[in-house]
Amino acid sequence: MIEDGKKHSTMANLKSCLNIVFECAIDDDVIVKNPAKNLQIPQTESKKRTAIKEGHIKLFMDYVKNNEQYSYSYPAFVILFNLGVRVGEMAALTWDDVDFKNNTISINKTVNRYRKADYGFTMGIASTKSKTSVRNIPMNSVVKSTLLKLKMKNHPSQAKLPYVDDSGHTRGEISGFLFTNTIGNVWSEPCFLKLINRIVEKYNEEAKEKGAEQIKEFCPHMARHTYTSLAYSAGADVKIVSQILGHASTAVTMDTYTHLTEDKKRQQEEVVQTIKIS
């Protein structure tokens, strides 16, 4: 798994699953000893979180907003870049989650993918990644105006997805989604990534012809890292950022974005150096 580039967290999750399987086997007298109990998971190097250049975000967003082919997806990108949500959380948003009166958006579910052979469908709505991922995020003026325009001009989405509980049982249907693709389906992360790649490719083709600056490809999750980077640069408190991201604690945020906290520390050290008394 290390040779395949798997992350430490992936291997830890696998070990946890193996432990449960072998403990059940012990309980059923199939085996005597749990062979996974003392497995040591090697510490692998964490991949550095990268953010999209602020100038590239503007180029990308201006292009999407004014492009006849891709402008329908502009509101979804506004949510991604302005709220720091995961792409599954963005895709699962319904109009019931938007509170225009209190200027908040409720993050309380996510889009998951399923094996059709097991469930009979490939996409469904499930609980968020963790309990702390359920949160209310304040809307800024850009998000609010974008969603108001979307609500006024769009026909209600006809898309429906099954709601799957934490035990894997279907408990009904969810409808009223904010964002769908050109054929009316709710977004999945792979499809949204393909959309980004198509937009960036077309933008770069046109930019090359004009001799203008090109932009690098990015994945949806990089928008989350970008949001965090911009929040830190603006001086946002780590506790507020952690709550908006849906992390279990500030420790998770600081561990995930170590490079940002190091940058902030250097900035603060420079501020302290300006205090000179002689």
MOLINZI-V181351 format. One record per pair of residues at least 6 apart in sequence whose ideal C-beta (glycine too) atoms are under 8 Angstrom apart, sorted by sequence separation. I is the first residue (numbers start at 1). J is the second residue. D is the distance in whole Angstrom. If there is no record, write none. Layout:
i=I j=J d=D
i=I j=J d=D
This chain:
i=25 j=31 d=5
i=26 j=32 d=7
i=64 j=70 d=5
i=65 j=71 d=6
i=79 j=85 d=7
i=99 j=105 d=7
i=116 j=122 d=5
i=128 j=134 d=5
i=164 j=170 d=6
i=165 j=171 d=5
i=180 j=186 d=6
i=181 j=187 d=6
i=185 j=191 d=8
i=206 j=212 d=8
i=207 j=213 d=6
i=208 j=214 d=7
i=247 j=253 d=5
i=26 j=33 d=8
i=63 j=70 d=8
i=64 j=71 d=7
i=80 j=87 d=7
i=83 j=90 d=8
i=98 j=105 d=6
i=99 j=106 d=7
i=114 j=121 d=6
i=115 j=122 d=8
i=163 j=170 d=7
i=164 j=171 d=7
i=179 j=186 d=8
i=180 j=187 d=7
i=207 j=214 d=5
i=242 j=249 d=7
i=254 j=261 d=5
i=26 j=34 d=6
i=52 j=60 d=8
i=97 j=105 d=6
i=98 j=106 d=8
i=114 j=122 d=6
i=139 j=147 d=7
i=162 j=170 d=5
i=163 j=171 d=5
i=179 j=187 d=6
i=207 j=215 d=8
i=242 j=250 d=5
i=245 j=253 d=6
i=1 j=10 d=7
i=2 j=11 d=8
i=22 j=31 d=7
i=64 j=73 d=6
i=65 j=74 d=5
i=97 j=106 d=4
i=113 j=122 d=6
i=114 j=123 d=7
i=163 j=172 d=5
i=177 j=186 d=5
i=232 j=241 d=7
i=247 j=256 d=7
i=1 j=11 d=6
i=64 j=74 d=5
i=80 j=90 d=6
i=97 j=107 d=7
i=113 j=123 d=6
i=114 j=124 d=6
i=162 j=172 d=7
i=163 j=173 d=7
i=181 j=191 d=6
i=204 j=214 d=4
i=231 j=241 d=5
i=242 j=252 d=7
i=23 j=34 d=6
i=79 j=90 d=5
i=97 j=108 d=7
i=112 j=123 d=7
i=162 j=173 d=6
i=163 j=174 d=5
i=203 j=214 d=8
i=204 j=215 d=7
i=239 j=250 d=5
i=242 j=253 d=4
i=22 j=34 d=4
i=93 j=105 d=7
i=111 j=123 d=6
i=112 j=124 d=6
i=161 j=173 d=7
i=162 j=174 d=8
i=203 j=215 d=6
i=238 j=250 d=5
i=241 j=253 d=6
i=1 j=14 d=8
i=22 j=35 d=6
i=61 j=74 d=7
i=64 j=77 d=6
i=111 j=124 d=8
i=112 j=125 d=7
i=160 j=173 d=5
i=161 j=174 d=5
i=228 j=241 d=6
i=231 j=244 d=8
i=22 j=36 d=5
i=76 j=90 d=6
i=79 j=93 d=7
i=93 j=107 d=8
i=111 j=125 d=6
i=112 j=126 d=4
i=160 j=174 d=7
i=161 j=175 d=8
i=181 j=195 d=8
i=19 j=34 d=7
i=22 j=37 d=8
i=110 j=125 d=7
i=111 j=126 d=8
i=160 j=175 d=5
i=200 j=215 d=6
i=238 j=253 d=6
i=61 j=77 d=6
i=109 j=125 d=5
i=110 j=126 d=6
i=159 j=175 d=7
i=161 j=177 d=8
i=200 j=216 d=8
i=238 j=254 d=6
i=19 j=36 d=5
i=60 j=77 d=8
i=61 j=78 d=8
i=92 j=109 d=5
i=109 j=126 d=7
i=110 j=127 d=7
i=158 j=175 d=8
i=200 j=217 d=5
i=228 j=245 d=7
i=18 j=36 d=4
i=19 j=37 d=7
i=89 j=107 d=5
i=92 j=110 d=5
i=109 j=127 d=7
i=110 j=128 d=5
i=157 j=175 d=7
i=159 j=177 d=5
i=200 j=218 d=8
i=91 j=110 d=8
i=92 j=111 d=5
i=109 j=128 d=6
i=110 j=129 d=7
i=157 j=176 d=7
i=61 j=81 d=7
i=89 j=109 d=8
i=91 j=111 d=4
i=108 j=128 d=7
i=156 j=176 d=7
i=157 j=177 d=5
i=197 j=217 d=6
i=15 j=36 d=6
i=18 j=39 d=8
i=89 j=110 d=5
i=107 j=128 d=7
i=157 j=178 d=8
i=159 j=180 d=5
i=196 j=217 d=7
i=224 j=245 d=7
i=83 j=105 d=7
i=85 j=107 d=6
i=88 j=110 d=4
i=196 j=218 d=7
i=88 j=111 d=5
i=110 j=133 d=8
i=157 j=180 d=5
i=196 j=219 d=7
i=238 j=261 d=8
i=15 j=39 d=6
i=57 j=81 d=6
i=86 j=110 d=7
i=88 j=112 d=7
i=196 j=220 d=7
i=159 j=184 d=6
i=161 j=186 d=6
i=228 j=253 d=8
i=232 j=257 d=8
i=15 j=41 d=6
i=79 j=105 d=8
i=107 j=133 d=7
i=108 j=134 d=5
i=158 j=184 d=6
i=159 j=185 d=6
i=193 j=219 d=6
i=107 j=134 d=7
i=157 j=184 d=7
i=159 j=186 d=5
i=193 j=220 d=6
i=107 j=135 d=5
i=150 j=178 d=7
i=192 j=220 d=5
i=229 j=257 d=8
i=232 j=260 d=5
i=12 j=41 d=6
i=106 j=135 d=8
i=107 j=136 d=8
i=228 j=257 d=6
i=232 j=261 d=8
i=11 j=41 d=5
i=106 j=136 d=5
i=107 j=137 d=6
i=11 j=42 d=8
i=105 j=136 d=7
i=147 j=178 d=7
i=189 j=220 d=6
i=229 j=260 d=6
i=232 j=263 d=7
i=104 j=136 d=5
i=105 j=137 d=5
i=225 j=257 d=8
i=228 j=260 d=7
i=232 j=264 d=6
i=8 j=41 d=6
i=11 j=44 d=8
i=92 j=125 d=6
i=104 j=137 d=7
i=8 j=42 d=8
i=104 j=138 d=6
i=105 j=139 d=6
i=8 j=43 d=6
i=103 j=138 d=6
i=104 j=139 d=6
i=8 j=44 d=5
i=103 j=139 d=5
i=125 j=161 d=5
i=7 j=44 d=7
i=99 j=136 d=8
i=124 j=161 d=5
i=125 j=162 d=7
i=126 j=163 d=8
i=6 j=44 d=8
i=8 j=46 d=7
i=105 j=143 d=7
i=123 j=161 d=6
i=124 j=162 d=5
i=125 j=163 d=5
i=126 j=164 d=5
i=127 j=165 d=8
i=7 j=46 d=8
i=89 j=128 d=7
i=124 j=163 d=7
i=125 j=164 d=7
i=126 j=165 d=8
i=127 j=166 d=6
i=2 j=42 d=6
i=7 j=47 d=7
i=121 j=161 d=8
i=124 j=164 d=4
i=126 j=166 d=8
i=103 j=144 d=6
i=121 j=162 d=6
i=2 j=44 d=6
i=86 j=129 d=7
i=89 j=133 d=8
i=100 j=144 d=7
i=119 j=164 d=7
i=124 j=170 d=8
i=100 j=147 d=8
i=100 j=148 d=7
i=98 j=147 d=6
i=119 j=168 d=8
i=125 j=174 d=5
i=111 j=161 d=7
i=114 j=164 d=7
i=119 j=170 d=8
i=85 j=137 d=7
i=112 j=164 d=7
i=84 j=137 d=8
i=83 j=137 d=5
i=109 j=163 d=8
i=95 j=151 d=7
i=82 j=140 d=6
i=82 j=142 d=6
i=83 j=143 d=7
i=82 j=143 d=5
i=123 j=186 d=7
i=78 j=142 d=6
i=79 j=143 d=7
i=78 j=143 d=6
i=109 j=174 d=7
i=123 j=188 d=6
i=78 j=146 d=5
i=75 j=146 d=5
i=74 j=146 d=8
i=75 j=147 d=7
i=75 j=149 d=8
i=75 j=150 d=5
i=111 j=186 d=6
i=113 j=188 d=6
i=111 j=187 d=7
i=113 j=189 d=8
i=111 j=188 d=6
i=111 j=189 d=8
i=94 j=174 d=7
i=96 j=176 d=6
i=98 j=178 d=7
i=94 j=175 d=7
i=95 j=176 d=5
i=92 j=174 d=8
i=94 j=176 d=4
i=94 j=177 d=6
i=95 j=178 d=7
i=93 j=177 d=7
i=94 j=178 d=7
i=92 j=177 d=8
i=93 j=178 d=5
i=91 j=177 d=8
i=93 j=179 d=7
i=91 j=179 d=6
i=90 j=179 d=7
i=92 j=186 d=8
i=91 j=186 d=6
i=91 j=187 d=4
i=90 j=187 d=8
i=91 j=188 d=7
i=91 j=189 d=8
i=79 j=178 d=8
i=79 j=179 d=8
i=87 j=187 d=7
i=88 j=189 d=6
i=91 j=192 d=7
i=76 j=178 d=8
i=87 j=189 d=5
i=75 j=178 d=7
i=76 j=179 d=4
i=75 j=179 d=7
i=87 j=192 d=6
i=73 j=179 d=8
i=137 j=244 d=6
i=135 j=243 d=6
i=135 j=244 d=7
i=72 j=182 d=7
i=76 j=187 d=7
i=135 j=246 d=5
i=134 j=246 d=8
i=133 j=246 d=4
i=132 j=246 d=6
i=132 j=247 d=7
i=76 j=192 d=8
i=130 j=246 d=7
i=132 j=248 d=5
i=129 j=246 d=7
i=128 j=246 d=7
i=130 j=248 d=6
i=73 j=195 d=6
i=70 j=195 d=8
i=73 j=199 d=8
i=70 j=199 d=5
i=67 j=199 d=8
i=69 j=202 d=8
i=87 j=220 d=4
i=87 j=221 d=7
i=64 j=199 d=6
i=67 j=202 d=8
i=86 j=221 d=7
i=63 j=199 d=7
i=86 j=224 d=6
i=60 j=199 d=7
i=84 j=223 d=8
i=85 j=224 d=7
i=107 j=246 d=7
i=60 j=200 d=7
i=63 j=203 d=5
i=80 j=220 d=6
i=84 j=224 d=5
i=81 j=223 d=5
i=60 j=203 d=7
i=80 j=223 d=4
i=84 j=227 d=3
i=59 j=203 d=7
i=80 j=224 d=8
i=83 j=227 d=7
i=84 j=228 d=6
i=81 j=226 d=7
i=82 j=227 d=7
i=77 j=223 d=8
i=81 j=227 d=6
i=84 j=231 d=7
i=59 j=213 d=7
i=60 j=215 d=6
i=59 j=215 d=6
i=84 j=241 d=8
i=55 j=213 d=8
i=56 j=215 d=4
i=56 j=216 d=7
i=84 j=244 d=6
i=86 j=246 d=8
i=83 j=244 d=7
i=84 j=245 d=6
i=53 j=215 d=8
i=53 j=216 d=8
i=52 j=216 d=8
i=52 j=218 d=5
i=57 j=226 d=7
i=52 j=222 d=6
i=51 j=222 d=7
i=52 j=223 d=7
i=50 j=222 d=6
i=54 j=226 d=8
i=52 j=225 d=8
i=51 j=225 d=5
i=52 j=226 d=5
i=50 j=225 d=6
i=51 j=226 d=4
i=49 j=225 d=5
i=54 j=230 d=7
i=51 j=228 d=8
i=51 j=229 d=4
i=51 j=230 d=8
i=49 j=256 d=7
i=49 j=257 d=6
i=49 j=259 d=7
i=48 j=259 d=6
